[in-house]
Amino acid sequence: MYRDKVCVVIGGAVGAGKKAVEKMAAEGGIVAFMDTDKEAGCRLRDELIEQYCGDVWFFHGDAASEEDIEIFTAAVNGQFGEIDYLVNHVPSRAFMI
């Protein structure tokens, strides 16, 4: 399902977001994920690259930051092209004004 598709996960370093990242990578997806937990994100990226030798990219950022979302989205589009799948696994409080 995900083979060679651009898969993006917001909040992908831990919990259910991490499971989504792992599944997409395992199925051959081109995976880009963002999280505020830099240590967990880097560890997951390294593990998945070692395990699957695929395209896995981690961006340390905050979904509550419009600037971080814009930078992340531009980088993904520039590197991989159009996003095929998007998973938002961020608590709704991150978007409260």
C-alpha positions in Angstrom: 0.0 0.0 0.0 2.8 2.5 0.9 5.5 1.3 -1.4 7.2 4.3 -3.1 4.5 6.6 -1.7 5.4 9.8 0.2 4.1 9.3 3.7 4.1 12.1 6.3 3.5 11.8 10.0 3.1 14.7 12.4 3.9 13.5 15.9 5.6 10.4 14.7 8.4 9.7 17.3 6.4 7.9 20.0 3.1 6.1 20.6 0.6 5.6 17.8 2.4 8.0 15.5 5.6 5.9 15.8 3.6 2.8 14.9 2.4 4.6 11.7 5.9 5.5 10.8 7.1 2.0 11.4 4.3 0.5 9.3 4.9 2.9 6.4 8.6 2.3 6.4 8.2 -1.5 6.7 5.9 -1.4 3.6 8.5 0.5 1.5 7.1 4.0 1.9 9.2 7.2 1.7 8.6 8.4 5.2 9.0 11.9 6.6 8.0 12.6 10.2 8.1 15.5 12.6 8.1 15.5 16.4 9.2 17.7 19.3 11.1 14.7 20.9 14.4 15.0 19.1 16.1 12.1 20.8 13.2 9.7 20.1 12.9 10.9 16.5 16.6 10.5 15.7 16.7 7.1 17.3 13.6 5.9 15.4 15.0 7.3 12.1 18.3 5.5 12.6 16.6 2.2 13.6 14.3 2.2 10.5 17.1 3.2 8.1 19.2 0.3 9.5 16.3 -2.1 9.4 14.7 -1.3 6.0 17.4 0.7 4.2 14.7 3.0 3.0 14.0 6.7 2.8 13.2 7.8 6.3 13.6 11.4 7.2 13.1 13.1 10.7 12.4 16.8 11.3 12.6 18.1 14.8 9.8 20.6 15.1 6.6 21.7 16.8 3.2 21.2 15.2 2.0 24.2 17.1 4.5 26.4 15.2 3.2 27.6 11.9 6.8 28.3 10.9 7.9 24.7 11.7 5.0 23.3 9.7 5.8 25.5 6.7 9.5 24.6 6.8 8.8 20.9 7.2 6.2 20.8 4.4 8.4 22.8 2.0 11.3 20.4 2.7 9.2 17.3 2.1 7.8 18.7 -1.1 11.2 19.8 -2.3 12.9 16.5 -1.5 10.2 13.9 -2.3 7.4 15.7 -4.2 3.7 15.5 -3.5 2.5 14.0 -0.3 0.5 10.8 -0.8 -0.4 10.0 2.9 -0.6 12.3 5.9 -1.1 11.2 9.5 -1.6 13.8 12.1 -0.9 12.3 15.5 -0.7 15.5 17.6 -2.9 16.4 20.5 -5.5 18.9 19.6 -4.2 21.3 22.2 -1.3 22.0 19.9 -3.6 23.8 17.6 -5.5 25.9 20.2 -5.2 29.7 19.9 
